[in-house]
Amino acid sequence: MEFGSAENPLLVSVRSGARVSMPGMMDTILNLGLNDVSVEGLSKRTNNPRFAWDSYRRFIQMFSDIVLDMKPTTKEDIDPFEEIIEGVKHAKGVKQDTELDVDDLKTLVTKYKEAVKVKTGKDFPQEPQQQLWRAIQAVFDSWNNDRAKYYRILNKIPEDWGTAVNVQAMVFGNMGNTSATGVGFTRDASTGENIFNGEYLINAQGEDVVAGIRTPQQITLIGSKRWAELQGVAEEVRKAQFPSLEESLPETYQELKNVQEKLEQHFKDMQDIEFTIQNGKLWLLQCRNGKRTGAAMVQIACDLFREGKIDEKTALKRIEPNKLDELLHPIFTPEALKTAKFVAKGLPASPGAASGQIVFFADEAKKFAQSILVRIETSPEDLEGMNIARGILTARGGMTSHAAVVARGMGKCCVCGAGALNINYKQRTLEVNGKVYAEGDWISLNGSTGDVFEGKLQTQEAQLSGDFGLIMDWAEKYTRMYVRTNADTPKDAQIARKFGAKGIGLTRTEHMFFEGERIKAMREMILASDLAGRQTALAKLLPFQRTDFEGIFEAMNGYGVTIRLLDPPLHEFVPHETAQQQELAQEMGLTLDQVKQKVHELAEFNPMLGHRGCRLGITYPEITEMQTRAIIEAALNIKAKGLDVKPEIMVPLVGNFNELEHQLKVVRKTADAVFKERNDTIHYLVGTMIEVPRACLVADQIGQIAEFFSFGTNDLTQMTLGFSRDDAGKFLPYYITNGILKVDPFQVLDRQGVGKMVELAVKNGKSTNPNLKVGICGEHGGEPSSVEFFHIVGLDYVSCSPFRVPIARVAAAIANLTNP
């Protein structure tokens, strides 16, 4: 065979070769090298005219879509090639591409080339070398298509990695009934079960499987029977129309089974294998570590450890911390499932429970706060909408289709191949057995069973497996840095303790002021005209604060609880609408003008840098006195119950030594007064929240009197970068898309800027106070790469929201194994 030969053409595929798997995000071109002359040569050499012309029509479509830019770009655009092939099938009265004969395929080729001429004004390229270099350039260019960019942002893949392009000789799965193409997994990518599984199509090429255009068949007999049971297909129908590869080509199946065992034994991880069978001969196209759900990730890691293939350190490092979040998602309650109205059954492509309103187009997924994306089949262009939607439902495609693979990678609930669905994009309707559902109607998906239900179903907390506990045990064993939680209520504190949090890194006291009588007392304090009036109002708040703290201390028995003194500006607690101001005036016995005047006085041009944090406590020390009293009294009350209480009082927004010293004196004086009144004491700490860049620079001074630092990286990020958290959303997406920033610095710590501030503050603070405890309580405390940085610079703990505690624990342990 020779590339460009008319009589004996060598055909090649042109594929991307990025250093990490990006399924479907970049382009592939198959059967390259065919033209009007060589198709006849291929036909004669193989003695298979149908195969030759089928390959040629496929090549024209792929090359035209990718290189000649003929692929539809909006939902209103009509795909000219799909329109042509559907027209030919309709005229012949057939449904499948495989039912078209040689003459039909020749007609398709002619019509396809005519469509190219109409669209581009030029004939379809016939010179193989020109085809090759144009295809190579197009695949390189696909690194920068919108879906690839979005996928990299989603998965934190660096933009500058780039891609290779691989040119490979073709093998053909479309040469007849002893040829096939497929994708196999050495273990179940959805559940983690140790069972070889996958899908294939007879007389097809690889794109047919992942695109979901034809419903694929199962590789194994047991998988085929499971599929038939899920789909309600009778056994005799399954054997006749949907036989497994194990039944259709038993010798090739056995060879594939042996190969997958060798590959997993070699790589010691679950493998995703792409293969082609050409006239009964097995060819492997590629293998890679398979994408998997969070549940499968945990089970596979633990099973490989139990099988002796990997040790527990390797098993722990196989865990992607963020994917643990999937295991913590709610599931439908048994009561809801008992009364749920069944709609349809599909394949359980990606587990979880999702309820949402139907949308039919990916770019409209934002239309509803909770949406379910319903498609005939998904394509890589749907990526952003798939990420936004709560769940994905497709009428076509199997467990290795684009929708299934991408949904599992995202941890998104997905049901594929629900064949009973009749989807009408034009009318925006979904019809099942005579019942019509319109855009905006609620449906629910059970991605673990493949069931589709009508309406919105109630959920409950997920039930965690024993393997999850084993992962947490390993995390505990190999970590240096421990994990606390950000919690404002006893309920949140109890959830975090269940997940292994060792204390509270941030309790926001202001969140306790917004309910019922509390907000009234808070507003009374704000509107008071003198100290006596403020103290009277604060006395009303004291019992509320004390009770709240008691519940939190009780939940965190034996662990430290960091309570931040009042932080936000006072204007956040007063109404700004006239009607609400009038109501407040009546409650307080004031005139509307008096209330308006006070609200006006509280207004600030830049409230985040204004009268807030320690500045409030310095201006109104009575606020610090009340909160300190509530904390110390609550601690003594819980101590009296025989529990171990460890209160830590945190002064926010400190920028210099004098600010902290002022508040420290108020706290110590108040605590001493309570101790004297109660004739009892308790050990407590006083520290500060490091949020101001200047505090990092003078941390050696602040560290002389602070007993702990807790980095508030949310505010530290906005002050260091000069970005307003509330306004950055207007330009940050542009920055990331255009490579000005690689990631959102409010989600992933800016190591070069904010990170250096943290590192400097730790070094400076410990230079004057070697026993200084240092932690972080910003949103970055639950983000794995940020957790790694905090480990490297020597923080004692990170603190995050309750449901991110397991993520942070595993991230901290992996950071310790990677950076001992």
C-alpha positions in Angstrom: 0.0 0.0 0.0 1.2 3.5 -0.7 -0.2 6.9 0.4 -1.7 8.6 -2.7 -1.7 5.4 -4.8 -4.7 5.1 -7.2 -4.6 1.3 -7.3 -3.5 0.4 -3.8 -4.1 3.4 -1.5 -2.9 3.7 2.1 -5.6 5.4 4.1 -4.7 7.2 7.3 -6.5 8.7 10.3 -5.4 12.2 11.6 -6.0 12.4 15.4 -5.1 14.7 18.2 -2.6 13.7 20.8 -2.9 15.8 23.9 -1.0 14.8 27.0 -4.3 14.2 28.9 -7.5 12.7 27.7 -10.0 15.2 26.4 -12.8 13.0 25.0 -14.5 14.4 21.9 -13.1 17.9 22.5 -10.6 17.9 19.5 -11.2 16.7 16.0 -10.4 13.5 14.2 -10.5 12.7 10.5 -10.7 9.1 9.3 -10.2 7.5 5.8 -8.0 10.3 4.6 -6.4 9.6 1.2 -9.5 8.7 -0.8 -10.6 10.5 -3.9 -12.6 9.7 -7.0 -9.9 7.5 -8.4 -8.5 5.7 -5.4 -12.0 4.7 -4.2 -12.2 2.5 -7.3 -8.7 1.1 -6.5 -9.7 0.4 -2.9 -12.9 -1.3 -4.1 -11.0 -3.6 -6.4 -8.2 -4.4 -3.9 -10.6 -5.4 -1.2 -13.2 -6.8 -3.5 -15.6 -4.9 -1.3 -17.2 -2.0 -3.2 -19.7 -1.2 -0.4 -16.9 -0.8 2.1 -14.9 1.5 -0.3 -17.8 3.8 -1.1 -18.9 3.9 2.6 -15.4 4.9 3.6 -15.4 7.6 0.9 -18.7 9.2 2.0 -17.6 9.1 5.6 -14.3 10.9 4.7 -16.1 13.6 2.7 -18.4 14.4 5.6 -15.7 14.4 8.2 -13.2 16.4 6.1 -15.9 18.9 5.1 -17.1 19.4 8.7 -13.7 19.9 10.2 -11.4 21.3 7.5 -13.9 23.1 5.2 -15.9 24.3 8.2 -19.3 23.0 7.1 -20.4 21.7 10.5 -23.6 23.6 11.7 -22.7 26.2 14.3 -26.2 27.0 15.7 -29.3 25.0 16.5 -31.1 26.7 13.6 -28.5 25.5 11.1 -29.3 22.4 9.0 -26.5 19.8 8.7 -26.3 19.4 4.9 -24.8 15.9 5.0 -27.4 14.6 7.6 -30.1 16.1 5.5 -28.8 14.3 2.4 -28.4 10.9 4.0 -31.7 11.0 5.7 -33.3 11.9 2.4 -31.6 8.9 0.7 -32.7 6.5 3.5 -36.2 7.9 3.4 -36.5 7.4 -0.4 -35.3 3.8 0.0 -37.5 3.2 2.9 -34.7 2.1 5.4 -33.7 3.4 8.8 -30.0 2.4 9.2 -27.0 3.5 7.3 -25.9 -0.1 7.0 -29.0 -0.8 4.9 -27.8 1.4 2.0 -26.2 -0.5 -0.9 -23.3 0.5 -3.2 -25.4 2.5 -5.6 -27.0 4.4 -2.6 -23.5 5.2 -1.3 -22.3 6.4 -4.7 -25.4 8.7 -4.8 -24.4 10.0 -1.4 -20.9 10.8 -2.5 -22.2 12.7 -5.5 -24.6 14.7 -3.4 -22.0 15.3 -0.7 -19.6 16.8 -3.3 -22.3 18.9 -4.7 -23.1 20.3 -1.2 -19.4 21.1 -0.8 -19.3 23.0 -4.1 -22.5 25.0 -3.1 -21.1 25.8 0.3 -17.5 26.6 -0.5 -17.6 27.5 -4.2 -14.9 24.9 -4.8 -14.7 21.2 -5.7 -13.9 18.7 -2.9 -10.0 18.4 -2.7 -8.8 15.3 -4.6 -5.0 15.5 -4.0 -4.0 13.3 -1.0 -1.0 15.4 0.2 -3.2 18.5 0.2 -5.9 16.6 2.1 -3.3 15.5 4.7 -1.7 18.8 5.4 -5.0 20.6 5.6 -6.3 17.9 8.0 -3.2 18.2 10.2 -3.6 22.0 10.5 -7.3 21.6 11.3 -6.6 19.1 14.1 -3.9 21.4 15.5 -6.4 24.3 15.3 -9.0 22.3 17.2 -6.9 22.8 20.4 -8.4 26.3 20.4 -12.0 25.5 19.5 -14.6 26.7 22.0 -15.4 23.3 23.4 -11.7 22.4 24.0 -11.1 25.7 25.7 -14.2 25.2 28.0 -13.1 21.6 28.8 -9.7 22.8 29.8 -11.1 25.5 32.1 -13.5 23.0 33.6 -10.7 20.4 34.2 -8.0 22.9 35.0 -5.8 21.8 32.1 -3.1 24.4 31.2 -3.7 26.3 27.9 0.0 26.2 27.0 0.3 22.4 27.0 -0.9 22.2 23.4 -1.4 19.0 21.4 0.4 16.7 19.1 -1.2 15.3 15.9 -0.9 11.6 15.1 -1.1 10.3 11.6 -1.9 6.5 11.7 -2.6 3.9 9.1 -6.3 3.0 9.1 -7.8 -0.3 10.0 -11.4 -0.7 9.1 -14.4 -1.8 11.2 -16.8 -1.2 8.3 -15.7 -4.0 5.9 -18.7 -6.3 6.7 -20.2 -8.6 9.3 -16.8 -9.8 10.6 -15.6 -6.3 11.2 -16.5 -4.0 14.1 -15.4 -1.1 16.2 -15.9 -0.6 19.9 -14.8 0.7 23.3 -14.1 -1.4 26.3 -13.5 -0.8 30.0 -11.6 -3.3 32.2 -14.0 -2.3 35.1 -17.3 -0.6 35.2 -16.7 3.1 34.8 -20.0 4.0 36.5 -20.0 1.7 39.6 -16.4 0.5 39.8 -17.5 -3.2 39.7 -14.7 -5.5 38.6 -16.2 -6.7 35.4 -15.0 -6.3 31.8 -17.6 -4.3 29.8 -18.1 -2.1 26.8 -19.9 -1.6 23.6 -19.3 -2.3 19.9 -21.0 -2.0 16.5 -20.7 -4.4 13.6 -19.7 -3.0 10.3 -19.0 0.5 11.6 -16.3 3.0 12.4 -15.3 4.5 15.8 -17.3 7.7 15.4 -20.5 5.7 15.1 -20.1 4.4 18.7 -19.2 7.7 20.5 -21.7 9.8 18.5 -24.6 7.7 19.6 -26.1 7.6 16.1 -26.7 3.8 16.2 -27.5 2.0 19.4 -24.4 -0.1 20.2 -24.3 -3.7 21.4 -22.6 -5.0 24.5 -19.2 -6.7 24.3 -20.0 -9.4 27.0 -22.9 -11.8 27.2 -23.7 -10.8 30.8 -23.6 -7.1 29.8 -25.9 -7.8 26.8 -28.4 -9.6 29.1 -28.3 -6.8 31.6 -28.9 -4.2 28.8 -31.8 -6.2 27.5 -33.4 -6.4 30.9 -33.0 -2.6 31.4 -34.5 -1.9 28.0 -37.3 -4.5 28.3 -36.0 -6.4 25.3 -37.0 -10.1 25.1 -34.2 -12.7 25.1 -35.0 -14.0 21.6 -35.0 -10.5 20.2 -31.7 -9.7 21.9 -30.0 -12.8 20.5 -31.3 -12.1 17.0 -30.9 -8.3 16.8 -28.4 -7.3 19.5 -26.0 -10.2 20.2 -22.9 -9.6 22.3 -19.5 -9.7 20.7 -18.9 -12.7 22.9 -21.6 -14.4 20.8 -21.0 -12.9 17.4 -17.2 -13.2 17.2 -16.3 -15.5 20.1 -12.6 -16.1 19.2 -12.0 -12.3 18.8 -13.9 -11.6 22.0 -11.6 -14.0 23.9 -8.5 -12.4 22.5 -9.9 -9.0 23.5 -10.7 -10.3 27.0 -7.1 -11.6 27.4 -5.6 -8.3 26.2 -7.7 -6.2 28.6 -6.5 -8.3 31.5 -2.9 -7.8 30.5 -3.3 -4.1 30.1 -4.8 -3.6 33.5 -2.2 -5.8 35.1 0.5 -3.7 33.4 -0.9 -0.2 34.1 -2.4 -1.2 37.4 -5.5 0.9 36.8 -8.8 0.7 35.0 -8.2 1.0 31.3 -10.4 2.5 28.5 -9.6 0.6 25.3 -10.5 1.5 21.8 -10.4 -1.3 19.3 -11.3 -2.2 15.7 -11.9 -5.7 14.3 -11.1 -5.9 10.6 -12.2 -9.2 8.9 -12.0 -11.0 12.3 -8.5 -9.6 13.2 -8.3 -7.5 16.4 -6.5 -4.2 16.4 -6.0 -1.9 19.4 -6.1 1.8 18.6 -5.3 3.1 22.0 -5.7 2.6 25.7 -5.7 5.0 28.6 -6.7 5.3 32.2 -10.5 5.4 32.0 -12.7 8.3 33.1 -14.9 7.2 36.0 -17.4 8.5 38.4 -16.6 9.4 42.0 -18.1 6.2 43.3 -16.2 4.1 40.8 -13.0 6.0 41.6 -13.3 5.0 45.2 -14.2 1.4 44.6 -11.6 0.8 42.0 -8.8 2.3 44.1 -9.8 0.2 47.1 -10.3 -3.0 45.1 -6.9 -2.7 43.4 -5.4 -2.3 46.9 -7.3 -5.4 48.2 -6.1 -7.3 45.1 -2.5 -6.5 45.9 -2.0 -4.6 42.7 -1.2 -1.2 44.4 -0.3 -0.1 47.9 -2.5 2.1 50.1 -0.4 5.2 49.3 -0.8 4.7 45.6 -4.5 4.0 46.1 -4.9 7.3 48.0 -3.1 9.2 45.3 -5.5 7.7 42.7 -8.3 9.7 44.3 -9.2 13.0 42.6 -10.4 14.9 45.7 -13.0 17.0 43.9 -14.7 13.9 42.6 -15.5 12.8 46.2 -18.2 15.6 46.0 -20.3 13.2 43.8 -20.6 10.7 46.6 -22.0 13.4 48.9 -24.9 14.4 46.6 -28.4 13.6 47.6 -30.4 10.6 46.3 -34.1 10.2 45.9 -36.0 9.2 49.0 -37.7 5.7 49.1 -41.0 7.4 49.7 -40.6 9.6 46.6 -39.7 6.7 44.5 -42.8 4.7 45.7 -45.1 7.4 44.4 -43.1 8.6 41.4 -44.7 8.4 38.0 -42.4 6.4 35.7 -41.8 7.9 32.2 -39.1 5.9 30.5 -36.1 3.6 31.0 -32.6 4.2 29.7 -29.1 3.2 30.5 -27.6 4.3 33.8 -24.7 6.2 32.3 -23.7 8.3 35.3 -25.1 7.9 38.8 -26.9 10.4 41.0 -30.3 11.9 41.3 -31.4 15.0 39.4 -34.6 17.0 39.0 -35.0 19.9 36.7 -37.0 21.6 34.0 -36.6 20.4 30.4 -34.4 22.2 28.0 -33.6 20.9 24.5 -30.6 23.0 23.5 -27.3 23.2 25.4 -27.0 27.0 25.0 -30.3 27.4 26.8 -29.4 25.3 29.9 -29.2 28.6 31.9 -32.9 29.3 31.1 -34.0 27.6 34.4 -32.2 27.5 37.8 -32.5 23.7 37.6 -32.5 22.2 34.1 -32.4 18.8 32.5 -30.8 18.8 29.1 -32.8 16.5 26.8 -31.1 15.6 23.5 -31.5 13.0 20.8 -27.7 12.6 21.3 -25.1 15.0 22.6 -22.1 16.3 20.8 -18.9 18.0 22.0 -20.5 21.4 21.2 -23.0 20.7 24.0 -20.3 20.7 26.7 -21.0 24.0 28.4 -24.8 23.3 28.6 -24.1 19.8 30.0 -22.0 21.3 32.7 -24.7 23.8 33.6 -27.6 21.3 33.6 -28.5 19.3 36.7 -28.7 16.1 34.5 -28.6 14.8 30.9 -31.1 12.6 29.1 -30.6 11.3 25.6 -32.7 9.1 23.3 -29.8 7.5 21.6 -26.3 6.3 22.5 -24.9 3.8 25.0 -22.6 3.7 27.9 -19.6 4.8 25.8 -21.4 7.6 23.9 -20.3 11.2 24.2 -23.0 12.0 26.7 -22.1 9.1 29.0 -18.3 9.6 28.9 -18.4 13.4 29.5 -21.2 13.1 32.2 -19.1 10.6 34.1 -16.1 12.9 33.9 -18.2 15.8 35.2 -19.9 13.7 37.9 -23.2 14.7 36.3 -26.3 12.5 36.5 -27.0 11.0 33.1 -29.4 8.6 31.5 -28.6 7.6 27.9 -30.3 5.6 25.1 -33.9 6.0 26.4 -35.3 4.7 23.1 -38.9 5.3 24.0 -38.3 9.1 23.8 -39.5 11.0 20.7 -37.8 14.4 20.7 -39.0 17.2 18.5 -36.5 20.1 18.6 -38.6 22.3 16.4 -41.7 22.1 18.6 -39.6 21.7 21.8 -41.4 18.7 23.0 -40.6 15.2 24.4 -43.2 12.5 23.7 -43.3 9.2 25.5 -46.1 6.7 24.9 -48.6 9.4 23.9 -47.7 11.7 26.8 -46.1 15.0 25.7 -43.7 17.0 27.9 -42.9 20.6 26.9 -39.9 22.8 27.6 -40.0 23.9 31.2 -41.8 20.8 32.5 -40.2 19.1 35.4 -38.7 15.6 35.1 -36.3 13.6 37.4 -33.5 11.2 36.5 -32.0 8.4 38.4 -28.6 8.0 36.9 -27.9 4.9 39.0 -30.9 2.9 37.5 -31.6 4.7 34.2 -35.2 5.5 35.3 -36.9 8.7 34.2 -39.7 10.1 36.3 -42.3 12.8 35.9 -42.1 15.9 38.2 -39.7 16.9 40.9 -38.8 14.2 43.5 -37.7 14.7 47.1 -34.1 13.8 47.9 -32.1 12.7 51.0 -28.5 12.5 52.0 -26.4 9.9 50.2 -25.4 6.7 52.0 -21.6 6.4 52.1 -19.9 3.1 51.5 -17.3 1.3 53.6 -14.7 2.1 50.9 -15.3 5.8 51.5 -14.5 5.3 55.1 -11.3 3.4 54.1 -10.2 6.4 52.0 -10.8 8.7 54.9 -8.8 6.4 57.2 -5.9 6.6 54.7 -6.2 10.3 54.6 -6.0 10.5 58.3 -3.0 8.2 58.4 -0.9 10.2 55.8 -1.8 13.8 56.5 0.2 16.4 58.3 -2.2 19.3 58.0 -5.7 18.8 59.5 -9.0 20.1 58.3 -11.6 22.3 60.1 -14.9 23.5 58.8 -16.6 26.9 58.3 -19.9 26.5 60.3 -22.4 29.0 61.7 -24.9 26.5 63.2 -24.8 23.4 65.3 -26.3 21.4 62.4 -23.4 22.4 60.0 -20.9 21.6 62.7 -22.4 18.1 63.2 -22.3 17.4 59.5 -18.6 18.5 59.3 -17.8 16.3 62.4 -19.3 13.3 60.6 -17.0 14.0 57.7 -14.0 14.2 60.0 -13.5 17.9 60.6 -11.3 18.6 63.6 -12.7 21.9 64.8 -14.2 25.0 63.3 -12.0 27.5 61.5 -14.6 30.1 61.0 -18.0 30.9 62.6 -19.4 34.1 61.2 -21.3 35.8 64.0 -23.1 38.2 61.7 -25.1 35.3 60.2 -26.7 34.9 63.6 -28.3 38.4 63.5 -30.7 38.2 60.6 -33.7 36.3 62.2 -36.8 37.5 64.0 -36.1 39.4 67.2 -32.4 39.3 66.6 -32.5 41.7 63.6 -34.8 44.0 65.5 -32.3 44.2 68.4 -29.4 44.6 65.9 -31.2 47.5 64.2 -32.1 49.0 67.6 -28.3 49.0 68.4 -27.5 50.6 65.1 -30.1 53.3 65.4 -29.3 54.1 69.0 -28.1 57.7 69.5 -25.8 57.0 72.4 -23.7 54.4 74.3 -26.5 53.6 76.7 -28.9 52.9 73.9 -26.5 50.6 72.1 -25.7 48.7 75.3 -29.4 48.2 75.9 -29.9 46.7 72.5 -26.8 44.6 72.7 -28.0 43.2 76.0 -31.0 41.8 74.0 -28.6 40.1 71.5 -26.4 38.6 74.2 -28.6 35.6 75.1 -29.1 34.8 71.4 -25.4 34.8 70.7 -24.6 32.7 73.9 -27.2 30.1 72.9 -25.8 29.8 69.4 -22.2 29.4 70.7 -23.3 26.8 73.2 -24.7 24.6 70.4 -21.6 24.9 68.3 -19.2 24.2 71.2 -21.2 21.2 72.1 -21.0 19.8 68.6 -17.3 20.4 68.5 -16.5 18.8 71.9 -12.7 18.6 72.2 -11.8 20.6 69.2 -11.0 24.3 68.7 -13.8 26.7 67.6 -12.7 29.9 65.9 -15.4 32.6 66.2 -15.0 35.8 64.2 -16.2 39.0 65.8 -18.6 41.1 63.8 -17.2 41.8 60.4 -19.6 43.3 57.8 -20.5 47.1 57.7 -23.5 48.1 59.6 -25.5 49.3 56.6 -26.0 45.6 55.7 -28.4 45.2 58.6 -30.7 48.1 57.9 -33.5 48.3 55.2 -33.0 50.4 52.1 -36.5 50.4 50.7 -38.8 53.2 52.0 -41.7 50.8 52.9 -39.4 48.8 55.1 -37.8 51.9 56.6 -41.3 53.2 57.5 -42.0 49.9 59.2 -38.7 50.1 61.1 -39.4 53.6 62.2 -42.8 52.6 63.7 -41.2 49.6 65.5 -38.4 51.9 67.0 -40.6 54.9 67.8 -38.7 57.1 65.4 -39.7 59.2 62.4 -39.1 58.0 58.9 -36.7 61.0 58.4 -34.6 59.8 61.4 -34.3 56.3 59.9 -33.5 57.6 56.5 -30.8 59.9 57.9 -29.2 57.1 59.8 -29.2 54.8 56.7 -27.7 57.7 54.8 -24.9 58.1 57.4 -24.1 54.4 57.2 -23.7 54.5 53.4 -20.2 54.1 52.0 -18.6 54.5 48.6 -16.5 51.4 49.1 -18.0 49.4 52.0 -15.6 46.4 51.7 -12.8 48.8 52.6 -14.8 50.9 54.9 -16.2 50.8 58.4 -16.1 47.1 59.1 -14.1 44.3 60.8 -11.9 45.5 63.7 -12.8 49.1 62.8 -16.3 48.5 64.1 -15.0 47.0 67.3 -12.6 49.9 67.8 -15.3 52.5 67.2 -17.9 50.6 69.2 -16.0 48.5 71.7 -19.3 47.6 73.3 -20.0 45.3 70.4 -16.7 43.4 71.0 -17.6 43.3 74.8 -21.0 41.7 74.1 -19.6 39.1 71.7 -16.7 38.2 74.0 -19.1 37.8 76.9 -21.4 35.6 74.9 -18.5 33.4 73.8 -16.9 33.0 77.3 -20.2 32.5 79.1 -21.2 29.8 76.5 -17.9 28.1 76.9 -18.2 28.0 80.7 -21.8 26.7 80.4 -20.6 23.8 78.2 -17.6 23.2 80.4 -20.0 22.7 83.3 -21.6 19.8 81.3 -18.3 18.0 81.4 -17.3 18.8 77.8 -14.0 20.0 76.5 -14.4 23.5 75.1 -11.7 25.3 73.2 -12.8 28.8 72.2 -10.7 30.9 69.8 -11.7 34.6 69.3 -10.7 36.1 66.0 -10.4 39.8 65.3 -11.1 40.5 61.6 -9.5 42.8 59.1 -6.5 43.7 61.2 -3.9 45.7 59.3 -1.5 46.7 62.0 -0.3 45.9 65.6 -2.3 48.7 67.2 -5.6 47.6 65.9 -5.2 44.1 67.3 -3.8 45.4 70.5 -6.9 47.6 71.1 -9.3 44.7 70.5 -7.1 42.3 72.5 -7.4 44.5 75.6 -11.2 44.7 75.2 -11.4 40.9 74.9 -9.1 40.1 77.8 -10.8 42.7 80.1 -14.3 41.3 79.3 -13.2 37.7 79.7 -11.5 38.4 83.0 -14.8 40.0 84.3 -16.8 36.9 83.3 -14.3 34.7 85.0 -14.5 36.7 88.2 -18.4 36.7 88.1 -18.5 33.0 87.5 -15.6 32.1 89.8 -14.3 29.8 87.0 -11.9 30.1 84.0 -11.3 28.4 80.7 -8.4 28.5 78.3 -9.0 30.5 75.2 -7.0 32.0 72.3 -7.1 35.4 70.7 -5.9 35.8 67.1 -6.6 37.6 63.9 -7.8 37.1 60.4 -5.1 38.0 57.9 -7.0 39.6 55.0 -5.1 42.9 54.4 -1.8 42.8 52.5 -0.2 45.1 55.0 -0.9 42.5 57.8 1.3 40.0 55.8 4.1 42.5 55.6 4.1 43.3 59.3 3.1 39.8 60.5 6.2 39.8 62.7 4.8 42.7 64.7 1.2 41.3 64.9 2.6 37.8 65.7 4.0 39.2 69.0 0.5 39.4 70.5 -1.6 37.1 68.3 -1.9 33.5 69.3 -3.1 32.4 65.8 -3.4 33.6 62.3 -6.2 32.6 60.0 -5.9 33.7 56.4 -9.1 35.1 55.0 -8.1 34.4 51.4 -11.3 35.8 49.9 -10.6 39.3 51.0 -6.8 38.9 50.7 -7.3 37.9 47.1 -9.4 40.9 46.2 -7.1 43.3 48.0 -3.9 41.8 46.6 -5.1 41.7 43.0 -7.3 44.8 43.2 -10.3 42.8 42.0 -13.7 43.4 43.6 -15.3 39.9 44.3 -18.7 41.4 43.5 -17.7 42.9 40.2 -15.0 40.7 38.9 -17.5 38.4 37.2 -17.9 41.0 34.5 -14.3 40.6 33.2 -12.8 37.4 34.7 -14.4 35.1 32.1 -12.7 37.2 29.4 -9.4 37.1 31.2 -9.5 33.3 31.5 -10.7 32.8 27.9 -8.0 35.0 26.5 -5.2 33.6 28.7 -4.6 36.7 30.8 -5.3 34.5 33.9 -5.3 30.7 33.8 -7.9 30.3 36.5 -10.3 32.3 38.6 -8.2 33.5 41.6 -11.3 33.5 43.8 -11.6 29.7 43.2 -7.9 28.6 42.9 -5.3 30.4 45.0 -3.0 32.8 43.1 0.2 31.2 44.2 2.5 33.9 42.7 0.7 36.8 44.3 -1.6 36.0 47.1 0.4 32.8 47.8 3.5 34.8 48.4 1.7 37.0 50.8 0.6 33.9 52.8 4.1 32.5 52.7 5.6 35.8 53.9 3.1 36.2 56.7 3.7 32.6 58.0 7.5 33.2 58.0 7.2 36.7 59.6 4.7 35.7 62.2 6.6 32.6 63.3 9.9 34.6 63.5 8.5 36.4 66.6 6.1 33.7 67.8 7.4 30.1 67.0 4.2 28.7 68.6 1.9 30.7 66.3 -0.9 28.5 65.0 -1.7 29.2 61.3 -4.6 28.2 59.2 -6.9 29.4 56.4 -10.6 29.9 56.3 -11.3 31.3 52.9 -13.0 29.4 50.0 -9.6 28.1 48.9 -9.5 25.8 52.0 -11.6 23.2 50.1 -9.8 23.5 46.7 -7.3 20.7 46.2 -4.4 22.6 44.4 -4.7 25.4 47.0 -4.7 22.9 49.8 -1.5 21.5 48.4 0.1 25.0 48.5 -1.0 25.6 52.1 0.6 22.3 53.0 3.9 23.3 51.3 4.1 26.7 53.1 3.5 25.0 56.5 -0.1 25.8 57.6 -1.4 23.8 60.5 -4.9 23.5 59.1 -7.4 24.5 56.3 -11.0 25.2 56.9 -13.8 24.8 54.4 -17.6 24.3 54.1 -18.9 21.0 55.7 -19.4 19.1 52.5 -15.9 19.9 51.2 -14.3 18.5 54.4 -13.6 15.0 52.8 -12.2 16.7 49.7 -9.8 18.8 51.8 -8.8 15.8 53.9 -7.8 13.8 50.9 -6.1 16.7 49.2 -4.1 17.4 52.4 -3.0 13.8 52.6 -2.0 13.6 48.9 -0.1 16.9 49.3 1.8 15.3 52.2 2.6 12.2 50.1 3.6 14.3 47.1 5.5 17.0 49.0 6.8 15.2 52.2 
